[in-house]
Amino acid sequence: MKSTSDSLLDAVSQSGAHDAADLLEQASGEDAARVLQQLNPMVAQHVLNEMEDESRTAALTFVPLNKTRQWARNLEHPEDSVGRLMEEPVAVFRPEATARDTIEEVRKLAKKAFITYGYITDEQGRLLGLLVMRDLMLAEPDARLADVMIKQPFTLAPDMELTDAMKLVVNKHYPVYPVCSKDGILLGLVRGQTLFEARAIEISAQVGSMVGVEKEERLTTPLLRSLRFRHPWLQINLVTCFIAATVVGVFEGTLGRLVLLAAFLPVLAGQSGNTGCQALAVTLRGMTLGDLKAGDERKLVIKEGLLGLYNGMLVGISAAIGMGIYAHMNNNPNAFMLAFVVWVAMTFSCVVSGLSGALIPLLLRKFGADPATASSIFLTTATDVISMGTFLGLATLLVP
């Protein structure tokens, strides 16, 4: 049977930061502290920030002072950086220590903390080497750690973005990574599981962000809170729909004269929308995985524009044949011209959609916003306005 803290941990793990804070505020300070220490460090910091001052103080009373200090130091680093995930280094030794003395010290430390590696530093705290427990146990009792340690170990920087860190460690599979300053000072440790867990949380939030769902909303989020998260974006989406409707309204006379055009409006909007979503997905994936390097933006935009052109031309042929047949069945004498209008509109719309799918997240990032935030809403507006406006505008100009 699960204890109170275990049940609380399960509930908190399935909640966003705000809801998790509410749950911990209702628990005892001791249970809240136990749960916070088992959470991903970045998640724990988010939850603490959402808690009321009184409840936060009560919980931190039961958290070891060294951990609270580490959390405070972590907050000095940028969000979504390695520094936000650091733990305090425990097994830190001097290079002149002997294997015999170090083994005795490790036995004592192991009763208080989980130790994977030992870290050898000088008097200034600079990391000199890494100590593997197997090497320590097999070393001669009087051997110095300087002769046993692995020199120049792999390290991470505290201000490194999680995406960049993941790319560096993906082929290393070390359980723990030391984090050092530019001067080589050992600042903390980051566990591999913690690193990938934090990035997985961020990636999982992107799909919802694209349509205006907040990152912290979960299945267990209360109805009214979910309503508050989602409703503003739906109002914005309604405004963008009015923009598209206005474009259609401008060409009301053309639609009244050529009613069969109405049947192809959703075809154009849907096809160009899918083209834009493909470009958007690839762009966001590149940003998330770090594939999109500085200076590659122009190359990406050109590629997506060309893909939109080629796909639009090919799909436009099928759509044009469909329009020609449909117009002929309705005895319209301008069947060929209507087919040509559909082909040109489809091609142009797909080009603009591809460009929009790449440019929208790039522009959001340039202005300091989350590239995934409601990007789908902005993309839909652009594709609807362009596709419908182009289609109806060409029909007005070219079809008598």
C-alpha positions in Angstrom: 0.0 0.0 0.0 1.4 3.4 -1.0 2.3 5.9 1.7 0.8 9.4 1.8 3.9 11.0 0.2 4.0 8.3 -2.6 0.4 9.0 -3.5 1.1 12.7 -3.3 4.1 12.3 -5.6 2.0 10.4 -8.2 -0.6 13.2 -8.2 2.0 16.0 -8.4 3.8 14.3 -11.2 0.7 14.3 -13.3 -0.1 17.9 -12.7 1.2 21.2 -14.0 3.2 23.5 -11.8 0.2 25.5 -10.5 -1.9 22.5 -9.8 1.1 20.7 -8.2 1.6 23.7 -5.9 -2.0 23.6 -4.8 -1.7 19.9 -3.9 1.5 20.5 -1.9 0.0 23.4 0.0 -2.7 21.1 1.2 -0.1 18.6 2.5 2.1 18.7 5.5 5.4 20.5 5.2 7.3 17.2 5.6 5.3 15.4 2.9 5.7 18.4 0.6 9.5 18.5 1.1 9.8 14.7 0.5 7.9 15.1 -2.8 9.9 18.2 -3.9 13.1 16.3 -3.5 12.0 13.5 -5.7 10.9 15.7 -8.6 13.0 16.8 -11.5 15.0 19.8 -10.2 13.6 22.1 -12.8 10.0 21.0 -12.1 10.6 21.4 -8.4 11.7 25.0 -8.9 8.7 25.8 -11.0 6.4 24.3 -8.3 8.1 26.2 -5.5 7.7 29.4 -7.4 3.9 28.8 -7.6 3.5 28.0 -3.9 2.3 30.5 -1.3 5.1 31.9 0.9 3.9 30.3 4.0 3.6 26.8 2.5 6.9 27.2 0.7 8.6 28.1 3.9 7.0 25.2 5.7 8.2 22.7 3.1 11.7 24.1 2.9 12.1 23.6 6.6 12.3 19.9 6.0 14.6 20.2 3.0 18.4 19.9 3.7 20.0 23.3 3.7 22.5 22.3 1.0 19.7 21.4 -1.3 17.8 24.6 -0.8 21.0 26.5 -1.4 21.6 24.6 -4.6 18.1 25.3 -5.8 18.7 29.0 -5.1 21.9 28.9 -7.1 20.2 27.1 -9.9 17.7 29.9 -10.3 20.6 32.2 -11.2 21.0 30.4 -14.5 18.7 30.8 -17.6 15.5 28.8 -17.8 15.9 25.6 -19.9 19.6 25.5 -19.2 21.8 22.9 -17.6 22.3 25.1 -14.6 18.7 24.7 -13.6 19.1 21.0 -13.2 22.2 20.8 -11.1 22.7 18.8 -7.9 25.3 19.5 -5.3 28.5 17.4 -5.8 29.0 15.0 -2.9 32.0 12.8 -3.4 34.7 15.5 -3.9 38.3 14.6 -3.0 41.8 16.0 -3.3 44.3 14.5 -5.7 46.8 13.6 -2.9 44.3 11.5 -1.0 44.9 7.8 -0.9 42.6 5.1 -2.2 42.4 3.6 1.4 41.2 6.8 2.9 38.9 7.6 0.0 37.1 4.2 0.3 36.4 4.8 3.9 35.0 8.3 3.1 32.8 6.9 0.3 31.4 4.4 2.7 30.3 7.2 5.0 28.9 9.4 2.2 27.0 6.5 0.6 24.7 6.4 3.7 23.5 9.9 2.9 23.6 10.2 -0.9 23.7 8.1 -4.0 27.2 8.2 -5.4 28.1 7.3 -8.9 31.5 8.9 -9.4 34.0 10.7 -7.3 35.4 14.1 -8.4 38.9 15.3 -7.8 39.4 19.0 -7.4 42.2 21.4 -6.4 42.1 23.9 -3.5 40.3 26.4 -5.8 37.6 23.9 -6.7 38.8 23.3 -10.2 37.9 19.9 -11.5 41.1 17.8 -12.2 39.6 14.4 -12.8 36.8 11.9 -12.4 37.0 8.8 -10.1 35.3 5.6 -11.2 34.4 3.4 -8.2 35.6 0.3 -9.8 39.1 1.8 -10.4 39.1 3.0 -6.8 38.3 -0.4 -5.4 41.0 -2.1 -7.5 43.7 0.4 -6.8 46.5 -0.2 -4.3 45.5 1.1 -0.9 48.3 3.7 -0.8 47.8 4.8 -4.4 47.1 8.5 -4.8 43.8 9.6 -6.5 45.9 11.6 -8.9 47.2 8.3 -10.3 43.8 6.6 -10.3 41.5 9.3 -11.7 40.4 9.9 -15.3 42.0 13.1 -16.3 40.2 15.8 -18.4 36.7 14.4 -17.9 33.8 15.4 -20.1 31.8 18.3 -18.6 28.9 20.5 -19.3 28.6 24.3 -19.0 25.8 25.7 -16.6 24.4 28.2 -19.2 24.2 25.6 -22.0 20.7 25.1 -23.4 19.2 21.7 -22.7 19.0 21.0 -26.5 22.7 21.6 -27.0 23.5 19.5 -23.9 21.4 16.6 -25.3 23.3 16.7 -28.6 26.6 16.4 -26.8 25.6 13.6 -24.5 23.4 11.5 -26.7 26.2 9.1 -27.7 28.0 9.1 -24.3 25.3 7.5 -22.0 27.1 8.5 -18.8 24.8 8.3 -15.7 26.1 11.6 -14.3 27.8 14.7 -15.9 29.8 17.3 -14.0 29.0 20.9 -14.6 31.9 23.4 -14.6 32.3 27.1 -15.0 34.5 28.6 -17.8 37.4 28.5 -15.2 36.9 24.8 -14.6 35.3 25.2 -11.2 33.1 22.3 -10.3 29.6 23.8 -9.8 27.4 20.8 -9.6 26.2 17.5 -11.2 23.5 16.7 -13.7 22.1 13.2 -14.0 21.5 11.9 -17.5 18.0 10.8 -16.6 17.2 14.3 -15.2 18.6 15.9 -18.3 16.5 13.9 -20.8 13.4 14.0 -18.6 13.5 17.8 -18.5 13.8 18.0 -22.3 11.1 15.5 -22.8 8.7 17.6 -20.7 9.6 20.6 -22.9 9.1 18.7 -26.2 5.8 17.2 -25.1 4.5 20.7 -24.4 5.1 21.9 -28.0 2.2 20.2 -29.6 -0.3 21.9 -27.3 1.5 25.2 -27.5 1.0 25.2 -31.3 -2.8 25.5 -30.7 -2.7 27.7 -27.6 -2.7 25.0 -24.9 -0.5 26.0 -21.9 2.5 23.9 -21.1 1.4 23.2 -17.6 -2.1 21.9 -18.5 -2.5 18.2 -17.9 -5.4 15.7 -17.9 -6.0 16.4 -14.3 -6.2 20.2 -14.6 -9.5 21.5 -13.2 -12.2 22.5 -15.8 -12.2 26.2 -15.0 -8.4 26.5 -15.0 -8.3 24.7 -18.4 -11.0 27.1 -19.6 -8.8 30.1 -18.6 -5.8 28.6 -20.3 -7.5 27.9 -23.6 -10.3 30.5 -24.1 -8.2 33.6 -24.8 -6.5 31.8 -27.7 -9.9 30.8 -29.1 -11.0 34.4 -29.0 -7.8 35.3 -31.0 -8.6 32.5 -33.4 -12.1 33.9 -33.9 -10.7 37.3 -34.8 -8.4 35.6 -37.4 -11.4 33.7 -38.8 -13.2 37.1 -39.2 -10.2 38.3 -41.2 -10.6 35.3 -43.6 -14.4 35.8 -43.7 -13.8 39.5 -44.6 -11.6 38.5 -47.6 -14.4 36.2 -48.8 -16.9 39.0 -48.3 -15.0 41.3 -50.5 -15.6 38.9 -53.4 -19.2 38.3 -52.6 -20.2 39.4 -56.1 -17.9 37.0 -57.7 -19.3 34.1 -55.6 -22.8 35.1 -56.5 -21.9 35.1 -60.2 -19.8 31.9 -60.0 -21.4 29.8 -57.3 -19.3 26.7 -58.1 -16.2 28.5 -56.8 -17.5 28.0 -53.2 -17.0 24.2 -53.6 -13.3 24.7 -54.1 -12.6 27.2 -51.3 -12.2 24.5 -48.6 -10.0 22.4 -51.0 -7.6 25.3 -51.4 -7.6 26.2 -47.8 -7.1 22.6 -46.6 -4.3 21.8 -49.1 -2.3 25.0 -48.4 -2.9 24.6 -44.7 -1.4 21.1 -44.8 1.6 22.4 -46.7 2.2 25.1 -44.1 1.8 22.6 -41.2 4.5 20.3 -42.8 6.9 23.2 -43.0 6.0 24.3 -39.4 6.6 20.8 -38.0 10.0 20.5 -39.7 11.1 24.0 -38.5 10.0 23.3 -34.9 11.7 19.9 -34.9 14.9 21.5 -36.1 14.7 24.1 -33.4 14.0 21.5 -30.7 16.7 19.1 -31.7 19.3 21.8 -32.4 19.5 21.0 -36.1 18.7 24.6 -37.1 22.0 26.4 -36.7 22.5 30.1 -36.8 22.8 31.2 -40.4 20.7 28.3 -41.7 17.4 30.2 -41.6 17.7 31.5 -45.1 18.4 28.0 -46.4 15.4 26.6 -44.6 13.0 29.3 -45.9 14.2 28.8 -49.5 13.8 25.0 -49.2 10.3 25.3 -47.8 9.3 27.8 -50.5 10.6 25.5 -53.2 8.8 22.5 -51.7 5.6 24.6 -51.6 6.1 25.5 -55.3 6.7 22.0 -56.5 3.9 20.4 -54.4 1.5 23.2 -55.3 2.1 22.8 -59.0 1.6 19.0 -58.8 -1.4 19.1 -56.5 -2.7 22.1 -58.6 -2.9 19.9 -61.7 -5.2 17.4 -59.9 -7.3 20.2 -58.5 -7.5 21.9 -61.9 -8.7 18.7 -63.5 -11.3 18.4 -60.8 -12.5 22.0 -61.4 -12.6 21.5 -65.1 -14.8 18.5 -64.8 -17.0 20.1 -62.2 -17.4 23.3 -64.3 -18.2 21.2 -67.5 -20.8 19.2 -65.6 -22.4 22.6 -64.6 -22.3 23.7 -68.3 -20.0 26.6 -67.5 -18.4 27.9 -70.7 -15.3 29.1 -68.8 -14.3 25.6 -67.6 -10.7 25.9 -68.9 -10.1 29.3 -67.4 -11.6 28.2 -64.1 -9.2 25.2 -64.1 -6.3 27.5 -64.8 -7.3 29.8 -61.9 -7.4 26.9 -59.6 -3.9 25.7 -60.7 -2.4 29.2 -60.2 -4.1 29.8 -56.9 -3.1 26.4 -55.6 0.5 26.9 -56.6 0.8 30.4 -55.2 -1.0 29.4 -51.9 1.3 26.4 -51.3 4.4 28.6 -51.8 3.1 31.2 -49.3 2.1 28.4 -46.9 5.5 26.8 -47.0 7.2 30.2 -46.4 4.8 31.0 -43.6 5.4 27.6 -41.9 9.1 28.3 -41.8 9.0 32.1 -41.1 6.4 32.2 -38.3 8.4 30.2 -35.7 11.6 32.0 -36.8 10.0 35.4 -36.2 8.5 34.4 -32.9 11.9 33.3 -31.7 13.5 36.5 -33.0 11.1 38.6 -30.9 11.8 36.5 -27.8 8.6 34.5 -27.9 8.1 30.7 -27.7 8.4 29.5 -31.4 5.6 27.0 -30.8 3.2 29.4 -29.0 -0.1 29.3 -31.0 1.9 29.2 -34.2 -0.8 27.0 -35.8 -3.4 29.7 -35.3 -1.2 32.3 -37.0 -0.4 29.9 -39.8 -4.0 29.0 -40.4 -4.8 32.7 -40.8 -2.1 33.3 -43.3 -3.0 30.3 -45.4 -6.7 31.0 -45.4 -6.4 34.6 -46.3 -3.8 34.0 -49.1 -5.5 30.9 -50.6 -9.0 32.4 -50.6 -7.9 35.9 -51.6 -5.8 34.6 -54.5 -8.4 32.2 -55.8 -11.3 34.6 -55.7 -9.2 37.6 -56.9 -8.0 35.6 -60.0 -11.5 34.5 -60.7 -12.7 38.1 -60.6 -10.0 39.2 -63.0 -9.9 36.4 -65.5 -13.4 34.8 -65.6 -16.0 36.9 -67.3 
